[in-house]
Structures are given as C-alpha cells and as structure tokens.
Amino acid sequence: MIDRDFSHNNHFTGYMEVIFNTLKEELQVPSKILDLPAGYGLLGNELKKLGHDVIYADINEERKDYAQVNMELALPFANNEFDAVICMEGIEHIINQNQFLNELVRITKKGGLICISTPNISNFWSRLYFLFTGHFYGFPPHLVRVQNTNVLLDKGHISPISIYQLGYLMAVSGAGLFKATGDRFKKKVMYPLALLVYPFNYLYANWMIKKMPDGMFATDKNTRVYFNFAVFFSRSLITFFVKR
C-alpha cells in the first residue's frame, strides 16, 4: 500500500540552485548521478540539460521513469555505481540515518561526490527556538506521522541531524566533508542578536574543530568547513562529501 501524501517542492528552490551550481563546477560531463529522493525531479532535469545521466529515485511514483526506493532499506544499486549522489531534504524523514548514509557512500565511486541537504538545526534561530520549545524549528512533534510497517508514507520531519553528527556518520562510512553552506538566511530580524553571538560561536568552533578527527575532513582541517556564516544563518544546511 502506498500513501500518496508526500512532501515535495514544486518549484526550483534555493538549495537546489546551490547544489546545481556546485555540481556544475565539480563534475565532468557526462557523470552518472543519483537523485534520491527526487521529488518532482526539478534538479535532475536541470542536470540532464548539462548532459549528465540522472537516475531519479523516490518512494513515490510521480513519474514512470522513477526507481521506487525506500530509503529505510538497502538501496537497489551496485557498489561504486555513481559519480555523484544527491539527497535533498530527505534524511530528516527517515529513522535509520546511519544505515542510509552508509548506503550512499557504498554506491558512490571513490572520489565521487555526495551531496546532502537538510533543515539546518545549527542555525541561530533553530538554537533559540529549541531553548524555548524543547524541539528544533522545522521539527514540530505534532506533525509527525506514525506508520504501520506495511504502509509507505512520508513520516514528516522526525530526525534532526546537526552538521557535526552528519560529518561523523559520513566519516565512519568512508567520506569526508569538503564544503558546508546554505541557502536563504532564516529570521533576518534576529541578525543584531545573532551577530553578537557569532564571534563566540566561531571561537568555540575553531577550538573544537582543531581537535576533531582528520577523517571528518576531505582536505586539511579548516574551521570554515564545519562552521561559517551560512551554516550559522541559513534555513537549509547543504553539505558536500568526497568518498575516500
């Protein structure tokens, strides 16, 4: 049984634009790319126009050319199959994040790119929101959906993940972070207060990141990889990993 109620953006979003521009710079044409969850296929369509071979996959059946894939299970793709893998706004909808990330690394070629975007719980507004509500902005407990094991549906935003958690899980799966950025800034009215806090966060991040394991980085350690202005303010966290 398939529930048709899935959350997909029907317009080309800011995070899609950021990912498109980065992949346009980093990938040779043609590259084989997996887009999971593909949603309406908007980003994949643009990448195809550049000459890339795009495989669309999703739990839904929006288009006949989609591979129907449940991200909670083993992915039906071969080891080292893709030059790049994209997961936009999907990891927060699943329970088995560690298994899923390991699968993304498995199906990516050595030296290939893995792009993951997710609601940014590391931004200033989400931190402040958590202080007063006990949950991160964008993860309201009353909007989650409980599913029976034989029903495929969108559970909602059930699994917040920070940039540091994401970096660690990807590192143990065999990929290092080389770029973290964001899309549009959230709650600009909070800028004055956020700017007062930013220097302290930067100093703490600089101290902490120097002590982090080398495996969490794709290149030399750099504070900006894990903490920068975009990570501190953006609505979506957009990360790019390289498989070792």
C-alpha positions in Angstrom: 0.0 0.0 0.0 1.3 3.4 -0.9 0.1 6.7 0.6 0.2 9.5 -1.9 0.7 12.2 0.6 4.4 13.1 0.2 6.1 16.4 0.8 7.8 17.8 -2.3 8.7 21.3 -3.5 7.0 22.1 -6.8 9.5 25.0 -7.6 13.2 25.3 -8.0 14.4 26.1 -4.5 17.4 28.0 -3.2 19.1 24.8 -2.0 18.5 23.2 -5.5 20.3 26.2 -7.0 23.2 25.9 -4.6 23.6 22.2 -5.3 23.2 22.7 -9.1 25.9 25.4 -9.2 28.4 23.3 -7.2 27.9 20.2 -9.2 28.2 22.2 -12.4 31.6 23.2 -11.3 32.8 20.0 -9.8 31.5 17.2 -12.2 32.7 16.3 -15.6 30.1 15.8 -18.3 28.7 13.2 -18.6 28.6 11.9 -15.0 26.2 9.4 -13.6 24.1 11.0 -10.8 21.5 9.6 -8.4 18.8 12.0 -7.2 17.2 10.5 -4.1 14.5 11.5 -3.1 13.9 13.1 -6.5 10.5 14.7 -5.6 9.3 16.3 -8.8 12.7 15.8 -10.5 13.4 19.6 -10.9 17.1 19.4 -10.1 17.6 16.2 -12.0 16.0 17.8 -15.1 18.5 20.7 -15.0 21.5 18.4 -14.6 20.2 16.4 -17.5 20.3 19.5 -19.6 24.0 19.8 -18.9 24.5 16.3 -20.4 24.6 14.2 -17.2 23.0 10.8 -16.8 20.5 11.2 -14.0 18.8 8.4 -12.2 15.6 9.5 -10.4 14.6 7.6 -7.3 11.8 8.1 -4.7 9.3 6.4 -2.5 6.6 7.9 -4.7 5.6 7.3 -8.3 5.4 10.8 -9.6 6.9 9.7 -13.0 7.2 6.4 -14.8 10.9 6.7 -15.1 11.4 6.8 -11.3 13.0 3.9 -9.5 10.8 3.3 -6.4 13.2 3.3 -3.5 12.6 3.1 0.2 15.4 5.0 2.0 14.9 3.0 5.1 16.1 -0.2 3.3 19.2 -1.2 1.4 19.4 0.8 -1.8 19.0 -1.3 -5.0 22.1 0.0 -6.7 25.6 -1.5 -7.2 28.8 -0.7 -5.3 30.6 2.3 -6.8 27.9 2.9 -9.4 27.6 6.7 -9.3 29.9 9.7 -9.8 27.6 11.7 -7.6 24.7 11.1 -5.3 22.2 13.8 -4.2 19.9 13.6 -1.2 17.9 16.8 -0.8 15.7 17.3 2.3 15.3 13.5 2.8 17.5 12.3 5.6 15.3 14.1 8.2 12.3 11.9 7.1 13.9 8.6 8.0 14.7 6.7 11.1 17.8 4.7 10.0 20.1 7.6 9.2 23.3 5.7 9.8 22.3 2.8 7.5 21.2 5.2 4.8 24.4 7.3 4.8 26.4 4.1 4.7 24.4 3.1 1.6 25.0 6.5 -0.1 28.8 6.0 0.4 28.7 2.4 -0.8 27.0 3.3 -4.2 29.3 6.2 -4.8 32.6 5.8 -6.7 35.9 6.6 -5.0 36.5 10.3 -5.3 32.8 10.8 -6.1 30.6 13.5 -4.5 27.8 13.0 -2.0 25.5 16.0 -1.5 23.1 16.1 1.4 20.8 18.9 2.4 18.5 19.0 5.4 16.8 21.6 7.6 19.5 23.4 9.5 19.3 22.9 13.2 22.6 24.5 13.7 21.4 28.0 12.7 20.9 30.7 15.3 17.1 30.7 15.0 16.8 27.0 15.5 19.0 27.1 18.5 16.9 29.8 20.1 13.7 28.1 19.2 14.9 24.9 20.9 15.7 26.9 24.1 12.0 27.9 24.4 10.2 24.9 23.0 12.4 21.8 23.6 12.4 20.9 19.8 14.2 22.4 16.8 12.5 24.7 14.4 11.0 22.7 11.5 10.6 19.6 13.6 7.2 20.0 15.3 6.3 16.8 17.2 2.5 17.2 16.5 3.0 16.9 12.7 4.9 13.6 12.5 3.0 10.6 11.2 3.1 7.1 12.6 3.1 4.3 10.0 2.3 0.7 10.0 5.2 -1.4 8.7 3.3 -2.4 5.5 2.5 1.2 4.6 4.9 3.5 2.7 4.3 7.1 3.6 6.1 10.3 4.4 6.7 10.3 8.2 7.4 14.0 8.3 10.4 15.7 10.0 11.3 13.0 12.5 15.1 13.0 12.7 17.0 16.3 13.1 20.7 16.0 12.4 23.5 18.5 13.1 26.4 19.2 10.8 28.7 17.5 13.3 26.6 14.4 13.6 26.3 14.2 9.8 30.1 14.7 9.5 30.8 11.9 11.9 28.4 9.4 10.4 29.7 10.1 6.9 33.3 9.8 8.2 32.8 6.3 9.6 31.1 5.3 6.3 34.2 6.5 4.4 33.6 10.1 3.2 35.0 13.4 4.3 33.3 16.8 4.3 34.8 19.4 2.0 32.1 22.1 1.8 29.2 23.2 4.0 26.9 26.1 3.1 23.3 27.1 3.0 20.5 28.8 1.0 18.4 31.7 2.2 19.0 33.1 5.7 16.4 32.5 8.3 14.7 35.2 10.5 16.8 38.2 9.5 15.1 40.2 12.2 17.3 38.3 14.6 20.6 39.5 13.0 21.6 42.0 15.6 21.4 39.4 18.4 22.9 36.7 16.2 25.8 38.9 15.3 26.6 39.4 18.9 26.8 35.7 19.5 28.6 34.7 16.3 32.1 35.6 17.4 31.8 33.4 20.5 30.5 30.5 18.4 33.3 31.0 15.9 36.0 30.9 18.6 34.5 27.8 20.1 34.1 26.1 16.8 37.7 27.0 15.9 39.0 25.4 19.1 36.8 22.3 18.7 37.4 21.7 15.1 41.2 21.7 15.5 40.7 18.7 17.9 38.3 16.8 15.6 39.5 13.6 13.9 41.1 14.1 10.5 38.7 11.6 8.9 35.8 14.1 9.2 37.5 16.3 6.6 38.1 15.7 2.9 41.1 18.0 2.9 43.1 19.9 5.5 41.3 21.0 8.7 39.6 24.3 8.3 37.1 25.9 10.6 35.0 27.2 7.6 34.3 23.6 6.5 32.1 23.0 9.5 31.3 26.4 10.8 30.8 29.6 8.7 28.3 32.4 8.3 26.0 30.4 6.0 25.9 27.4 8.5 25.0 29.8 11.3 22.2 31.6 9.5 20.8 29.5 6.6 17.4 27.7 6.6 18.9 24.6 4.9 22.2 23.0 5.6 23.9 22.0 2.3 26.9 19.7 2.6 29.2 18.1 0.1 31.3 15.0 0.9 34.0 13.1 -1.0 34.2 9.4 -0.9 37.7 8.1 0.1 
